């Protein structure tokens, strides 16, 4: 589900105007949110945002397949240079963490298969970067992004603005002297940094 739809020709012309494009993803097993921003002369503009609904898919492996395929589709459509992805939240529910970790891993695998650099940020870091408050609500993040990127439309699912938030957080990190989050330039770097995610 897209929240911003442009004609194919207009969209292609728009993409050529940007020096760099960042795809942001909020991984999930019920709803995966995504957002894309274009960077030109150190200014960010929204390109698109939306969600991938996974709630009606019962088989968990098919959910992962859908996440992989949709991420590849977004990469092929918008030609991003980098992926910024939200790290799973460390909560008490181990099963939920495991499922989110798998969803995140599949999206990362899709990006790495297309030679994208991958940057991982904690939910707290994303909220802090955008609102100045690491404990901000999803609604507050969405409202601030609307002001920063100058859009009025409120998505049906806040997962979309969460995905957009990951992209914008990465943009902010690249335009400051700080470095935050984890960066993976390929399979080897990802494996070295995440030995626990390998199947034994």
N, C-alpha and C positions, 0 to 999 in steps of 0.2 A: 504494500500500500504506500503510494507516494503522496506527499503533501504539497509538492511543488512540481507541476508538470509543464514542460516546455516542448515546443515542436522539435523534432529531431535536428532540423537544419539550424534553428536558433540555438539549440543546446550545443551543437558541435562548434559553432562560431564562438559561443560564450566560453567554452572550455579552452580554446586556443588563446584567449586573452590572459590566462593566468600563468604566472611563473611556476607555481606549485599548487598541487591539489592534495588535500588531506581527507581521507576517509576515516570517520570515527564510528566505532561499533560498541554498543552496549549488549554484550552477549546474554542470551536467555534461552530457556527451553520452552517457554510459553509464548513469549514475544521477544524478538531480537530487534533492537532499535539501531538505526544508522543515520548518519548525517554527513554531508560533504561540504567543505568550504574551499574556496579558491583564494590564493594569496597573490597579491600584485602590489609591488612597492610597499611591502610591510603592512598592507591593509588586507583584512579578511572579509570575504563576502560569502553569503550562503548560496550554495548551488542547489542542494536538494536535501530532504530528510524524509524518513518514512519508517515503516516497520515490516517485519516478516512475521506473520502469525503462524504459530506452530502448535497451538492448543488442540487442534482437531486431529493431530497425528498421534496415534497411540504408541506405535513402535518407536522406541527411543533411538535406535540406529537410523531410522528414516528421518528423524528430526535432525540428527547430525548431518546426514546427507543433504538435507534441505539447506541447512546453514552454510555448508561448504559450497553448494551450487549457487546460492543467492549471493554469497560474498564474491565468488568468481564473476557472476553476472554484473555486479556493481563495478568491479574492477575493469571489466571489459567495456562497460558503458561509459564510465566517467574518467578512465585512465588516471587514477590517483597515483601520486608518487610515494605516499606513505600511508600506513595504517596506524591509527591511535586507538587503543582498545582498553576498555575498563577492566581492571583486575577483579576477580571474584571477591566478594565481601566475606571476611572471615567471621562466620556466625557459629551458633551452637549446633545447627542442623548439618551434620556431616554429609548426609545424602544430597542435600541441596547444593552444598559446596562442591561435591564431586560432579554433579550434573552440570553446574555452571562452569567448572574447570574444563570439562570435556567440550562444552559449547565454545568456550574461549579458544581452546586448543585447535578446534576444527577451523575456526575463522582465521587464526594465525597461520595454520597450515595452508589455507587457501591463498593468503597474502604472500607467504614465502614462496609458494609454487609459481607466483607471478613476479618474483624478484622485488617485492616491495619491502622497504624497511619497516619494521614493526616496533611500536613504542607502547609500553604498558604503563598505565597510571591507576593508582588506587582511587576508589570513589571519593575518599576524603580530599585527596590532592586535587581532583577535578573540581569539586565544590569550592574548595579554598581558592583556587585559581580564578574562578569565574565570579563568585559572590563575595569572597573575602571571609567566608565562614565555612569551615570544614564540616559542619553539622547542618548545613542548609537543606531544606526540603527539595524534592523534585520540582515542585511548583515554583520555588524561588529561583532555582537554576534556570528553568524554562523562561521565567519572566525576565531575568537578567540577560539571557541569550537574545531574547526578543529585542531588548534595548540595544545591546552591543552590535547585533547583526541586522537590526532594523527590519524586523518582520513582525506582523501583527497576528498572523494565523496561529491559533493554538491547536497543536496536534491532538488527535483523539487519544493517543497513547503517549505518556510522558517518556516512554522508552526511546522514542524518536529524538527528543531533546537531550536525553542522556547520551545517546550516540553522538549527537552534534556537540555536546559538551566535551566529550573525549577529544574530538578533533580540535575544538577551540582551545582546550587546555594545552594541547601540543603546540599549537600556533603561539600561544603566550610564552611557553617555555623556550621556544626558538627565538623569541624576540626579547629575551632577557638574558642576563649573565648567569642565571641559575640553570643547572641541569638536574632534571628529576625524572623518575620513572626508569623503566628498564627498556633497553633498546636491543633489538636482534637484527643482524644484517643477513642472516641465513640460517639454514638448518643446524649447522655446527654450533653457532652461537646460542641458538635456542636450546639445544640439547644440553650443552655445557651448563647453562643457567637453570635448567629445569630437569635434573636427573630423576626426580620423583614422578614426573609425568610420563616416563617411558614404561611401556608394558614389559614386564619381566616374565 
